[in-house]
Amino acid sequence: MKELIVANKDDNKKLITYLSSTFPHLKLNNIYKALRKKDIRVNDVRISKDILIHSNDVIKVYITDDILNGVSNNISIPVVFEDENIVVFNKPVGLEVEGPSSLTELEEKNYSFIKPCHRIDINTCGLVLYAKNQEALDILISKFKNEEIEKHYIALCYGLSKSSEKTIDAYLFKDSKKAIVYISDSNQKGYVKIKTSYKVIDSNIDKKISLLDVNLHTGRTHQIRAHLAHIGLPIIGDGKYGSYEINKRFKVYTQCLESYSLKFDFKNNNGILDYLNTKEIKLKKIPYTGFLQD
């Protein structure tokens, strides 16, 4: 079950329109089926038709994650790199790293041991690093914690950066009930420090868009999406921290954010993974470059 709280920007929308934009891979016939079975509740009232919804309405959707995300249990996940200790998958949009019908659950059928060393959002695609044995898992989790593995993402943002590259610090608060995070420039109770760096790969001044290489120093929930939006560079297609009007203009409704490369910069205590030191694993092509063309 997924619980959603309607934002102000979605006030007075039709229920089906809202669900379709929230779950871009959910098929329309599955929404109608859920309505027929009254598997959707608005403010704890079972709904059987397409109604108008309003801000702060609580919507409960009793549809399984694989149907919501349009994921088939028979899906084949591309492998970018693999050896006896690790495997790096290219995760598609709409697939969780862990949980029911997740990448981990799918791949557990193919490996005797397979555990994720980090996570990316369900609607973020790209590289996810897995360990194939407990010793490798322990080492890699420690390396991520000590910032000895650089995680680089490609983000297509609306707005133009004044700097070609920048490191930004802020503080993040996670509201688990609303499934949203908040960013503050000053420390407050319940907030944790975050650090994000970015370089401008390219931009289009007329379209007012920028393609960024983002280095995530601290891996907090929704950090890149919320942090970039906070400084005026929202990710195009992001329905939570971005702009509905901008997403509609570019006809993109899934965040343009991709986990692009992993760089190993080990210091010591590398154990069986010492051979990975200085290695970079990355995708072959930089995504979203087509948006920059006139």
N, C-alpha and C positions, 0 to 999 in steps of 0.2 A: 504494500500500500504506500502511495505517495501522498503526502499532505502539502498543499500549496496555500499560500496566503496571497490574495490578489493585491497587486501594487496599485498605486494611484493612477499610473499610466494606463492600466488595463481596465479602469472603471468604465462600466457601461458597454463592455464587449460581449459578444455572444460566446457562450461556453465552448462551442466547438472550435471557434476561431482561436480562443485562448489556449485550449489544449493543443491545437495543431502547431501554434507558435512556440509553446513551451516544450513540446516533444516533437521536433521536426521530422523524426523518423517513424512516428506513430501513424499507421494507416487509418484513413478515414472510416473504412468499414469496421475497424476494431472499436472506434469511438461509438459508432451507431450501435454496435453489438453490446457495448458496455451500458449504453443508455437503455436499451431494451431490457437488459438484465438488472437494471437499476444498481449498477456497480460504481456509480459516481454519486457522491453526496456533496451538497452545498450547504454549509452550516448545519451538518448532520441530518439534512433532509434528502432522501433518495430522489434522484432526478431521472426522468425518463424522456426528456425532450431538450431541445436547444434553447436555453433560457439566457437572459441577460444577467451578467454578473457585475458585482460592484466592489470597490476597493475595500480591503480588509475581510472580504468573504473568505471562509475557510473551505477549500475544496479537497475532498479525499477521493483519490482515484484508485479503485481496486482492480488494477490491471497489472499483470506480471511484468517485471523489468525487461525481460527479453522482448515482449510485445511492444512495450513503451518505447524501447530503443531500436526496434526493428532488427534485432539480432537473431540470427539463426544458430542453433546449437551445432550445425554442421559447418560453420564458417571456418575458413582457413586463414590463419593469421600469418602475414609475412614475417620471416625471420631475417633480420639485418646482419646479425653476427652470432656465431655460436662456437663454443669449444667445450672441453670437458667440465668446465666450472661455471660458465655463465651462458646466458642466451639473451639477446636483445630483440624484442618484438616491435613491429610497427603497428601500434594499436589504432584501430579505426575510430571515428567519432561514434558515440552512442553505446560504447562498451565500457562498463566499469572495470577497474583493475581487480577489485575483490568483491565478493558477494555472490548472490545467485546469478547464474548465467553470465558470469564475468570472464575476463581474459584468463584469470587464474584457474577458475573452475573448468574452462574449456581445455586448457593445456595440461591440467592434472591427469587427463586421460592419456597423454602422450609421454609423460615423464614420471619416474619413480619418486623424484623430489623436485619441486619447482616452487620457489617463493619469491615474491616481488621485493626488491630492495628499496623502492620508492613508489610513489603514486602520482598520477596525473588525473585531472578532472574527466568525467564521463564524456564531455563534449570537447575535450582537448585531444587531438590525435598525435601520433608520433611515437618516439622511442620510449620503451619501458624496459629497465634492466632487471633480470631475474637471476637468482642463484640456483645452481643445480645440485648443491650439497650444503650441509649446515656450516661447514668451515668457511666456504666462500660467502655465505649469507652473513655470518658474524663479522667478517672482515669488511664487506661492502657497506653494511649498516654503520659501522664505525667510521668508515671513510666519508660517507655522506654527512655524518654528524660533525666531523672535523673539517668539513669543506675541502676535502681532498679529491672530490669529483665535481667538475663543473657541469652544470645543467644549462644548456642553451636552448632557447625557444625562438621561433620566428613569430612575430605578431604584426598583423596588419591593423594599423590604428588610424582613427580619424583625428586629424590635427597635425601640426608641424612643430617639431622640436626646435627650440632655440639653440640647442647644443648638438654637436655631432655625436657626442657620447657623454654619458652622465651616470653617476651613482647616486641613488636616492635612498634616504632613510626615513622611516616613519614608524607608526605603531598601529597594530591591528587588533580589533576585537571581534571574536566570532560569536554570533548569535545562533546557537544550534537550533533553537525552536523555529526561527524564521529561515534557516539555511542561508544566511547572508553574513558578510563581514563588513566592518566599518573601519575606515582609516583615519588616523589623527596625526597631525604633525607634532603633537606634544604627548608625553606619556600621561596616561590616565589609569584609573583602577580597572583591572581586568584586561588591559591591553598588553600585547607583547611586541617587542621590537622586530622590525623587518628591514631587510636590505635588498635592493634590486638594482642591477646595472643594465644599461642598454647602449647600443650603438645604432646609429641610423645607417641602414644598408642603402636605401634609396627613398625618394619621395616624389610626389607629384603636386606641385604648388597649386595648379588650377583645380585639381580635385580635392586638395587639402588633405592628403593621406600620406602616411609614412609607413615604411616597412622597417621593423626594428629587429635586431638580434638582442635578445634579452637573456641576461645571466642571472639566474636565481640563486642568491646567496643563502636565504632562509626559506625553507619550504613550507610556508603556512597555507592554509586553505584559501583558495581563490586569490592568492597573493598578487600574481601578475595582473590579473584582470582588474582587481580593485585598486591596486597601486597605480597602474597606468591611468585608469579613469580619474583617480584623485588628482593627478597632475595635468589633467586636460587632454589625455591621449587615450580615450576609450577604444577598446578593441572592436572592430567592425563585426557585426553579427552577434555580439554579446547581448543577450536579452535581459540580463540581470544588472550589469554595471554600465552597459552601453546605452545608446539612444535608439528608441524604436523608430523614430523618424529617419535617422541616418541608416539604420539597417534596412529599412524599407526602400530608401533611395538607391542603395547598392544591391538590393534584392538578395541579401544574405541574412540568414536567421540562425546560423550556427557559428559560434565564435571562431574567428580566423586566428587561431593560436595553435602552433604545432611544436611538439618537443623534437628538436632538430638534431642536437648533438650531445654526446657525453665525452668529456675529456678527463682522463685519469692523471692526477698530479699527486701521486703518493709521496709521503715523507719517510715513513718507517713502519715497521711491523706489518709488512705486506704479505707475509706467509706464502701460501701457494699461488697468490695472485701477483707476485712481484713482476711477472712478465707483462702485465697490463700497464705498468707505469709509463707515462708519456703517450700512451695510445689514445687516439680519438676515434670514436665510432659515430658516424653521421649519415644522414640521408643523402641520396645522390643529387637531389634538386632542391633549391630553395623555393618554398611554396609561395603562392599569392602574388608572384611578380606580374601576372597578367593584369591585375587591377591597376597597376601603375601606368599602363599604356594608354595613350590618348585615343 
